[in-house]
């Protein structure tokens, strides 16, 4: 892989502290106990997939199924109440951020972009979301590393390692994907699972780039609500040589399919609009991004270049002081064969 394809060139990383969640609730802090049945240990009426392990170590599929029950919110350590709040109150593109977040700020409770949900109708793009490569750093098991088998991967705030307390440095970005089912008249695609991941401010990918192979930040899964929406709290990705700033995502049909990358019904990328990047990339945390951005355009990018990212360019509002809120409508056609996904040697 040449230097233009490898984000390992990035150097240094400042880290901030993420929100401190209230640990005073006994229901939230205790590890749930399974119920013994003639067929083996069970929790919430379901047999444990890994009977020798604790309830909190049953994997992403078990986590996702538990999220749909009220008791599961209180019972699963590591999922967190904030995840359910965001899933229930996902914003549309007209949401207003209320955060204060810069590259040097700590993402505390008062510094997290908090969109205001609205009932604005979705404007449909002209076509299906394009199938794209997942690149060489998917972390979905297709080329080795597999974060989707880890308990805790189901989360809204992806700025820390799974179970970690230190957030990556960068400008706050809350992004929402609204998934529609084209085969059913573009109805909201409720209950699909969406896995999203992207590089940090320095262009590095957790689990792959040199020095961060053991990290899992900027990777997470959410389940679409009744509006077909998933929302993630993250940072604006940096720009590394050879690629336009972007966020990867895979859409899976249900919670049981999430741990096998071949089950994805759509694999694509969100493009970050240029008009917000100049100020962000002038910050020290994004050293090198401005120069890399000057050498690439949406039209010359090898992923977005075919149509300039027409169906993948996010709508973004906000500013450096309050953070940014992005949205993208993702139309998925299950009657067509997915052609994207991981490709050895593919561009990040």
N, C-alpha and C positions, 0 to 999 in steps of 0.2 A: 504494500500500500504506500502510495507516495504521500508527501507532506500535505498536499492539498486535500487528501481524503482522511487524514488522521488528526483528530483534535488533541492528541497527546502533547502537541507543541505548547499548550497553555501552561503557564507557570503561576504558582502561588494561589492561595485562596483564603480570603478572610471569611470567618464564619460568625453568625449571630445566633442569639438564643431565640427559639420559637415561643409561641404562647404558652403560658403556664396554666394548665387546666386544674380545676378544683379537685383535689384528691381527698376531700373530707367526706365524701359520700361512701359509706361502707359498701353499698351495692356496686359502685363503680370500681373500688379498689380490690375487692376480694376476687379470687380465682373461682369461677363457678364449678360446682361439683356435679358429676354425672349421676344419673339414676341407674341403679343396677336392675336389669331385666333378664328374663330367661334367655334372651337372644344376645345379651351382652350389655355393656354400658351405653346409656342414651342421654341426650340432652335436648330439651324442648320437643320430646317425642320422637327424636331421630337418633338412630344408632350412630355411634361415633365411627368415622371412617378409619381412625387410628386408635383402637381401643386401649393400647398401652400408653398413649400420650394424654396430656391434660386437654380439657375442652378448648383452651386457647391455642392449642397447637394442632388443630385439625385441618389446616390448610385453607386456601382462598375460597374454595367451593363451599365449605362448611360455614365460613364467615359470611359469605354473601347470602346464603339461605337464612342464617340467623338474623340478618339485618331486617328481614321483612316482618319479624315479630316484635311486639313492644318489649317483651321480656328480654329479647336478644340484645337490645340496646344497652340494658343495664348489666347483662351477663357477660358480654365479650370484652375482655380487657384488651386495649390497643385499638379498638375501632373508634370509640369516643363519641360523646354526644354531639360534637360539632359536625361530624360526618352526616348524621341524620338531619340536623338542622339545615345544612346546605342542600341535601337531597330533597328535602320537603319544600324548600323555598328557593329553588333554582331561579336565577335571574334571566331576563331576556336582554337583548342588545341595548335596551334603553335604560338598563340599570345604572345607578349612580354610585361610584365608589366613595367610601368614607374613610379610607386609610391614610396614614402618613407613613410613607415608605420610601427610603432612598437606599443606595447601595451600602451605606454605612449604618442604617438603622437596625434596631432589634425588632423582629416581627412579634411584638407583644400583642395582647388582646386589643389594645387601642391602635395598633399599627397594621392590622390585617384588613385588606380590602374587603369591605362588607357590602355587597350589592343589595339594593332594594328590589325585591321581587315585584313584577308587574304582570298584568294579564294581556300584554300586547300580542296581537296575532302575529304568527310567523309568516314572513315573506319567503316563499320557496324560490330557490335558485332555479336556473333553467335546465339543469340536468343532474344526473347521479354524481355523487362525490367520486372523483377519479381514483382508480386503484393505483397505488404507488408502492414502491419498495419500502420495506421496514428498515432497510439499511443494515449495516454490519453490527449494530449495537442494540438489538431489540430486547434482550433480556427476557425473552418469552420461551426459552428452551429450544428454539429452532436451530441455534448454533452453539449451544453449550449452556451458558448462564441462564437460570430460570427463576426470576423473582416471583412469578405467578403461583409458585407452590408455597410461598411463605405466608404464614398467618400475619395479618396486619397490612397486607398489600391493599386491602379494601380501605381506602382513606381519601378524604377530600384534600387535606393539606399535605402536599408532597415535597415540602421544602427540606425535610429532615430524612435521615436514614429511617427505615422501618424500626419503630421502637426507640428511636434516638431523640436527643434533646437539642441538637445543634443544627441550625438552619444554614443552608448555603447563602452566600451573599448575593444580592441583586435587587433590582427594583420590583416591587410587588405586582403580580399579575394574577387576576382571577379570570379564568376562562371557562365558558359554558359551551358545550356542544349540544345542539338540539337535533336528535336523530329521528328521522321519519321513515315510514315503511311504504315505499313506492308501490309495492305489490298490493297494498290495501289502501289505496287512495291517499298516500302520504299521511296516514294516521300516525300519531306519536308512537314511537317504537318503545313502548313501555317494557321494562325489565331486561332489555339488552344490557350486557356488561361491556364497558368501554375501558380499555387499558391505554393510558397516555404516558409518554415519556419524552424527555428532551435534554439537551446539554445544559450545562451551567453557564454562568457569566463568562467563564474562561474558555468555553467551547469543549469542555470535557464531558464524557458520558460515564456515569457511575457503572460499576461492574466491569468496565472495559478499559478505560483510559489509564495510563500509567500513574500509579500512586493512589487511585481511587477504586481499584478492583474489588475491594471489600465493602464498598459503600453501596447504598440502595436509594439515595436521594433522587428526586425528580422522576419518580416512577410511582404510579398508583392506578387503582381500579375504582370505578364508581358504577352504580346500577341506575339505569334511566328511570325517572319517576313517571307519573301519569302524563306529563307533558313531553316525555321522550328526552328529558334533559339530564345531563350530568355536569357537575361543576367541580373544578379543581382550583385550589389556592397554590400559587407557584411564584416564579419570578420570570421576568422577560429573558428569554434565552439569548446568549451571546451569538456573535457571527464569526464562524471560523472559515478559513480559506476554502473557497470553492463551492460554498453553499449559501443560499439565502436563509435568513433566520426562520426557524420552523419548529413545529411541535408534531411529533409522531402520534398516531393513535390507531388502535385496532378495535373493531366492533365484533362482539361475539353474540350468538343468538340467545344464550341463557347462561345461568350461573354455573351449570355443570360443564360447560364447554370451555371455560376460561383458561384451563390449564393445558390445553392442547392448541398450539398456534395454528394448526391446520384447520381448525374449526372456525376461524375468523370469517365473517361474512363481508367484511370490508376492512381494508388497510389503506390509510391515507395520511396526509400531512396538512397541518394548518400553517398558512403563511402569515407572518407578522407584517403589517403594513409599514411602509417606509417612513411615513410622516411622524411617527412617534419615536424613531430610533436615534435621531441626531443627538438629542439631549441625554438620552439614556447612555449611549455609547461614549459620551464625553466623560462619564464617571470613571474613577480609577478601577472599580471592580471589573469594568468591561474593557480593560486595556487591550488594544489590538483589534477590537471589533470594528471601529470606524474605518481603519485601513482595509480590513477584509471586505467590509460592505462596499467600499468605493470601487472594488474590483469585480463586483457581481451585480446583476439586476434580476428582476423576476423573469424577464424575457430570455436572459442568457443562462439562468439556472437550469440544471439538467433534469430537475423534477417539475418545476413550475413553468418552464420555458415554453411548453407547447401552446399554452393559452394565457401565459402571464399570470397564472394562478387564479383565473377568473372565478372558479368554483371553490377555491380554497383560501381566499384572502379574507381574514377575519375583520369584523367590524369592531373598532376599539374606541373607547372613551376614557377620559381621565388625564392625569398629568403626573409629573415627577413628585409633587408634594402629596398627592392623595392616592397614588397608585393607579393601575390601569385595569379596566374590565374589558374583556374580549368575548366575542360570540361568533359562532359559525353554525349554520344549518347544514346538517349532513344527511343528504337523501341517500338511502340504501335500497338497492333493488335486489331482492333475494331470488329473483327469477333469472339473474345473470350469474355466470360463473366468475368468482373472484379471481383476479389475475395479478393482484399485488402480493405483498408478503415479503419475507426475508429472502435475500439473494446474496450468496457468498460473494464478497467483494463489492457489493452494491454501495452506492454513495450514502453517507449518513443522513 
